[in-house]
Amino acid sequence: QVQLVESGGGLVQAGGSLRLSCLASGSIVSINAMGWYRQAPGKQRELVARIIRGGSTNYADSVKGRFTISRDDAKNTVYLQMNNLKPEDTAVYYCNVEAITKYRGLYWGQGTQVTVSS
């Protein structure tokens, strides 16, 4: 099994920055992809950013140029640096990891709230 612990959410004014972290632990053999999704009230969960082994990334159009995803494989940790935050970025942010333990599995964190005030 894999456990994900997220941190770094909070309340920030528009134009501010936050950095989210997600630590993966458990019987991990390797991690293929790590990503961040978000879900705002009344909306579907959407991909924010994703990074695969080797470092290739993809971002939602709405966050390109403002958010940066990175990973530290030695620490099994993925980060999301969020700059120039906007009120529409307000959501619960979820970490997502595709990991290989005894089997290949997809795991979700518990979510961390990000609130951007105008």
C-alpha positions, -999 to 999 in steps of 0.1 A, spaced: 0 0 0 10 36 -5 1 65 17 2 101 5 5 131 29 -2 165 15 8 198 30 11 235 22 -25 246 15 -40 277 31 -54 311 26 -36 336 4 -45 369 -13 -47 372 -50 -13 375 -65 3 355 -37 21 322 -37 18 288 -21 38 256 -23 21 223 -20 40 191 -11 30 155 -12 51 127 4 45 91 -7 54 63 16 49 26 19 61 -5 0 71 15 -31 92 -1 -57 90 28 -81 69 58 -90 59 64 -126 38 96 -125 29 121 -99 4 149 -102 -20 174 -87 -57 176 -93 -82 201 -79 -119 202 -73 -138 234 -67 -173 234 -52 -199 222 -77 -172 213 -103 -156 182 -114 -121 172 -104 -96 184 -130 -59 179 -137 -37 208 -127 -2 194 -134 15 161 -139 51 149 -140 63 116 -152 96 97 -146 122 115 -165 108 149 -158 83 155 -186 54 177 -175 20 188 -186 -2 215 -172 -38 227 -174 -40 257 -197 -54 278 -168 -22 274 -148 5 275 -174 32 301 -166 20 304 -130 24 269 -115 54 246 -116 54 210 -107 86 192 -96 95 159 -80 123 146 -57 126 109 -64 150 104 -35 122 116 -12 92 102 -31 79 138 -30 61 159 -55 58 197 -52 35 223 -68 47 259 -67 18 282 -73 25 318 -81 3 347 -90 -27 329 -75 -62 339 -86 -95 335 -68 -105 309 -94 -77 288 -82 -96 282 -50 -102 245 -46 -93 213 -28 -60 201 -43 -53 164 -44 -21 146 -49 -21 116 -73 6 90 -76 10 61 -100 32 37 -81 45 2 -83 44 -19 -51 36 -55 -56 13 -43 -82 8 -11 -102 -17 12 -85 -31 47 -86 -33 65 -52 -49 97 -40 -41 120 -11 -67 133 13 -67 168 -2 -56 202 10 -76 233 8 -63 263 -12 -83 295 -8 -74 327 -27 -92 359 -17 -97 388 -40 
